Amino acid sequence: MMAWIVYTGAYLTAIGYNNPKRFPSIEEAFPTLFEQKEQQDWRIMKERIEQYKNMKKQK
């Protein structure tokens, strides 16, 4: 685990020094250390609501 953190730290240092615009957020740099909430796509939710609406109309 420590080797991974040190390697990633060195990688981030290189990116930060050479190309700061590409520097990732802390959550992107260490994804296993932070919980990431998956966001649902609004188009999928819209489709589900329309399907539910159509089922209600049929009944």
C-alpha positions as CSV (number, residue, x, y, z in Angstrom):
1,M,0.0,0.0,0.0
2,M,2.8,2.4,0.9
3,A,4.6,1.7,-2.4
4,W,1.5,2.5,-4.3
5,I,1.0,5.8,-2.4
6,V,4.6,6.8,-2.9
7,Y,4.5,5.9,-6.6
8,T,1.3,7.8,-7.1
9,G,2.7,10.7,-5.2
10,A,5.7,10.8,-7.5
11,Y,3.5,10.6,-10.5
12,L,1.3,13.5,-9.3
13,T,4.4,15.6,-8.6
14,A,5.6,15.1,-12.1
15,I,2.2,16.0,-13.5
16,G,1.9,19.0,-11.2
17,Y,5.3,20.3,-12.2
18,N,5.2,19.6,-16.0
19,N,1.5,20.0,-16.8
20,P,-0.6,21.5,-13.9
21,K,-3.7,21.7,-16.0
22,R,-3.9,17.9,-16.1
23,F,-3.5,17.5,-12.3
24,P,-6.4,15.3,-11.0
25,S,-8.5,15.9,-7.9
26,I,-7.6,13.9,-4.7
27,E,-10.5,11.6,-5.3
28,E,-9.3,10.8,-8.9
29,A,-5.7,10.3,-7.8
30,F,-6.5,7.9,-4.9
31,P,-9.9,6.3,-5.9
32,T,-9.6,3.4,-3.4
33,L,-9.2,5.8,-0.4
34,F,-12.4,7.7,-1.0
35,E,-16.0,6.6,-1.5
36,Q,-17.3,7.7,-4.9
37,K,-21.0,8.2,-5.3
38,E,-22.2,7.1,-8.7
39,Q,-24.5,9.6,-10.3
40,Q,-27.3,8.3,-12.4
41,D,-27.7,9.6,-15.9
42,W,-30.8,11.8,-16.2
43,R,-31.7,10.3,-19.6
44,I,-32.1,6.9,-18.0
45,M,-34.3,8.3,-15.2
46,K,-36.4,10.1,-17.8
47,E,-36.9,6.9,-19.8
48,R,-37.9,5.0,-16.6
49,I,-40.4,7.7,-15.7
50,E,-41.9,7.7,-19.2
51,Q,-42.2,3.9,-19.1
52,Y,-44.0,4.1,-15.7
53,K,-46.3,6.8,-17.1
54,N,-47.2,4.6,-20.1
55,M,-47.9,1.6,-17.8
56,K,-50.2,3.8,-15.7
57,K,-52.1,4.9,-18.8
58,Q,-52.6,1.3,-19.9
59,K,-54.2,0.3,-16.6
